[in-house]
Amino acid sequence: MVQTSIPKAAPGDTTSLAARYERAKQLQQEKEGGAKKPVLGQDGKPKSAMVRLNEVKKERFGTELIWVLGVFVWFL
């Protein structure tokens, strides 16, 4: 299989396809680097996936409950 070569951006040219590719690649690397930080709890230990999932479900239930109550009040 032949590897494709990625062109390098010309210095100062921000509109070229290679420059946009480099910028997108850098943004993706920064995003991946920031996403690997563990979420810490009150005790300073990383939260487990189950604890984070339960927190998200709790927040979502609260917003859905408000919407349901609002719809019933609107019907009345």
C-alpha positions, 0 to 999 in steps of 0.5 A: 500500500502506498502512503500518501504524502501530506503537503507542507504549508507555505510560510505566511499562506493561511488560505492553502489547503495544507495550511488549513489541514495543519490548523485542523490537525493542531486543534484536534491534538489540543482537543484530545490532549485536554480530554484526557484529564480525569474528572475529580470528585470531592475527595480528589479521586477520579470519578468512575464512569458509573458515577459520571453517568449517574450525574448526567442522568440526574441532570437530564431527568431534572430538565425533562421533569421541568418540561413535562410539568410545563406541558401539563400546565400549558394543557390545563 
